[in-house]
């Protein structure tokens, strides 16, 4: 029987001028925010549909104000009302600090907590419930699981215990993230599984990887 696996969805509030800013030249600020909200909605619903454990929507503060309530945006409120999810806050720090904090919160104590956790963003629309089930199953047999991104990063990381060495002092949003992560996994003696890479939606050229009709 598979161990319970919490799914953490890391997300920014879809605020125009703040979310998916690299897509603004192609979509405008409002269009980029609308796509960000659709990606957010899709990611959270797939996490719930996977039915592998509790789902956290872990929000970044709006407009980079660390004290703002990440659950205050209407998109987060709507999802909390419609779906069985918990809203949590990413807190301060760079992406690695925030990711490690989320794993620490979920896996740092075994009392009453799932023993495994998957952490995803909202940028990869091909990351669906079936794939989440596949990664959760793989995590039963190894220390870590990843779904790389075609741009050199990754769109999913799963862990059985916190591993700060995978996240500290990383040059995020560069083509070397997954390669550097592999080196760190080897240095830490952590076994890992990688599934086939997916496209994430960051730049205008990535828009062709959206499902049909998403921009209509």
Secondary structure, DSSP 8 states (H G I E B T S, - for coil): ----EEEEEEEE---TTTSSGGGHHHHHHHHHHHHHHHHHHHHHHHHHHH-SS-EEEEEE-GGG-TTS-TT-SHHHHHHHHHSS-EEEE--SS-HHHHHHHHHHHHHS--TTS-SEEEEE-SS-TT--HHHHHHHHHHHTSSSEEEEEETTSSEEEEEESS--GGGTTT--TTSTTHHHHHHHHHHHHT--EEEEEEE----SGGGGGGS-TTTT-
